């Protein structure tokens, strides 16, 4: 039973550490604190929430959000978005590895695509979101808010929504798999035949 507990801890801790460690590292390297301070000082409360955490946003939301940032904060935001291109690899690999570990522990009773596809969709959506925002931020920094492209901002918003839904779904699926592992272990303890 102690091996099972260790396995459960590893399965759940790996993606949590990768995610939290990655977020912390991106914040530290990018100087994201400057963005947070600028938003707290100049943005309305509804516009302080980072775009990557919103379920939806449009070009006007982006104009208000980035409009509250000074030049240094905009550069920090750009560094953050560039670093965020590597983040889906970090959390994606950790989440996929843990999901496969749980899938194997359950005896491989279904195709692994059921646990890997949501992780892949989350990572691809995250990349799409970041690439679009990075390009639009470049336009914004060069030409102001009149050069932002509403269609591309809408596409980034859809990618953000997909990322949040599929990342959350992947985490929930992993928790369910671990729950099934524990139920199975208690229902059929080793040595019972």
PEURHU-V633345 format. One record per residue. SS is DSSP state (a for helix, b for strand, c for the rest). Layout:
<<SS> <SS>>
This chain:
<<c> <a> <a> <a> <a> <a> <a> <a> <a> <a> <a> <a> <a> <a> <a> <a> <a> <a> <a> <a> <a> <a> <a> <a> <a> <a> <a> <a> <a> <a> <c> <a> <a> <a> <a> <a> <a> <a> <a> <a> <a> <a> <c> <c> <a> <a> <a> <c> <c> <c> <a> <a> <a> <c> <c> <c> <c> <c> <a> <a> <a> <a> <a> <a> <a> <a> <a> <c> <c> <c> <a> <a> <a> <a> <a> <a> <a> <a> <a> <a> <a> <a> <a> <a> <a> <a> <a> <a> <a> <a> <a> <a> <a> <a> <a> <a> <a> <a> <a> <a> <a> <a> <a> <a> <a> <c> <c> <c> <c> <c> <c> <c> <a> <a> <a> <a> <a> <a> <a> <a> <a> <a> <a> <a> <a> <a> <a> <a> <a> <a> <a> <a> <a> <a> <a> <a> <a> <a> <a> <a> <a> <a> <a> <c> <a> <a> <a> <c> <c> <a> <a> <a> <a> <a> <a> <a> <a> <a> <a> <a> <a> <a> <a> <a> <a> <a> <a> <a> <a> <a> <a> <a> <a> <a> <a> <a> <a> <a> <a> <a> <a> <a> <a> <a> <a> <a> <a> <c> <c> <c> <c> <c> <c>>
